[in-house]
Amino acid sequence: MREAWSQFYEAVNAGALAHEGDGILTAHVLNAAAHVDPSGHWKVRKIKQSHKIDGLVASVIAYSRAARAPATRQIAFAWA
């Protein structure tokens, strides 16, 4: 997960990743605090235990998976 956080952070700062202003995602991002660990990876935690950051975590995981996907993909559709 550390590598996924680092990739996400770099993409956001490079302007390669943005969102359209979803209120829940914005709130979840604002509920998180981040710092760099000694190995140079980002670690994220909740500012308060009662606050949610699920939307942020889901975004990081989705971005990480998408970044590893092949550049082109064949999508097959089958109708019966």
NUMIGU-847981 format. One record per residue (C-alpha): residue in one letter; chain; x, y, z. Coordinates in pm, 1 decimal. Layout:
BEGIN
[A A [X Y Z]],
...
***
This chain:
BEGIN
[M A [0.0 0.0 0.0]],
[R A [292.2 235.8 61.4]],
[E A [384.2 231.9 -305.2]],
[A A [21.2 297.0 -402.2]],
[W A [7.3 602.2 -171.6]],
[S A [330.8 736.5 -321.0]],
[Q A [206.7 689.1 -678.8]],
[F A [-124.1 856.7 -596.8]],
[Y A [47.4 1152.8 -430.0]],
[E A [284.7 1198.8 -724.8]],
[A A [-3.4 1181.9 -975.7]],
[V A [-207.3 1441.2 -786.9]],
[N A [88.8 1679.1 -754.2]],
[A A [180.4 1636.6 -1121.1]],
[G A [-173.9 1727.5 -1223.9]],
[A A [-222.4 1385.5 -1379.3]],
[L A [-510.1 1302.0 -1146.0]],
[A A [-803.3 1512.8 -1034.3]],
[H A [-1167.3 1469.7 -940.8]],
[E A [-1480.7 1661.1 -1026.2]],
[G A [-1549.8 1796.8 -678.3]],
[D A [-1738.7 1507.6 -522.2]],
[G A [-1823.6 1619.4 -168.1]],
[I A [-1768.2 1281.8 -3.4]],
[L A [-1425.6 1231.8 -159.9]],
[T A [-1329.6 1587.8 -67.6]],
[A A [-1435.4 1529.8 294.7]],
[H A [-1244.1 1201.0 312.1]],
[V A [-928.4 1363.9 176.3]],
[L A [-959.2 1645.2 430.9]],
[N A [-1002.8 1385.9 709.1]],
[A A [-659.2 1237.6 634.5]],
[A A [-309.2 1335.5 737.7]],
[A A [1.9 1213.8 559.2]],
[H A [372.3 1199.3 626.3]],
[V A [677.3 1041.0 466.4]],
[D A [825.7 740.4 643.8]],
[P A [1205.2 689.5 668.0]],
[S A [1207.6 485.3 345.6]],
[G A [1047.7 772.7 153.1]],
[H A [695.9 630.2 123.1]],
[W A [378.4 812.0 217.4]],
[K A [179.9 692.8 517.1]],
[V A [-175.5 816.5 564.9]],
[R A [-388.9 812.1 878.0]],
[K A [-718.0 956.3 999.6]],
[I A [-695.3 1294.5 1172.3]],
[K A [-966.5 1175.2 1413.7]],
[Q A [-1072.1 813.8 1459.6]],
[S A [-1438.0 907.8 1407.7]],
[H A [-1366.1 1056.0 1062.9]],
[K A [-1391.2 846.7 749.0]],
[I A [-1126.1 816.5 476.9]],
[D A [-1274.6 520.4 289.3]],
[G A [-1331.1 717.0 -30.5]],
[L A [-967.5 825.6 -34.1]],
[V A [-841.2 472.2 28.5]],
[A A [-1066.6 334.9 -247.2]],
[S A [-936.9 601.6 -486.7]],
[V A [-576.4 511.7 -409.2]],
[I A [-641.1 141.7 -464.0]],
[A A [-828.4 207.5 -789.7]],
[Y A [-553.5 434.3 -919.5]],
[S A [-286.1 180.4 -827.2]],
[R A [-469.7 -97.7 -1013.2]],
[A A [-532.5 122.1 -1316.4]],
[A A [-168.0 228.8 -1329.8]],
[R A [-60.8 -136.8 -1347.6]],
[A A [-308.7 -226.7 -1622.7]],
[P A [-185.4 -264.1 -1979.2]],
[A A [-211.5 53.4 -2186.9]],
[T A [-448.9 -109.6 -2434.2]],
[R A [-704.6 -366.9 -2348.7]],
[Q A [-942.3 -572.2 -2557.4]],
[I A [-1290.4 -579.7 -2414.5]],
[A A [-1504.8 -867.3 -2530.6]],
[F A [-1880.1 -846.6 -2523.2]],
[A A [-2104.0 -1147.4 -2559.8]],
[W A [-2476.6 -1138.3 -2607.0]],
[A A [-2690.6 -1446.8 -2610.0]],
***
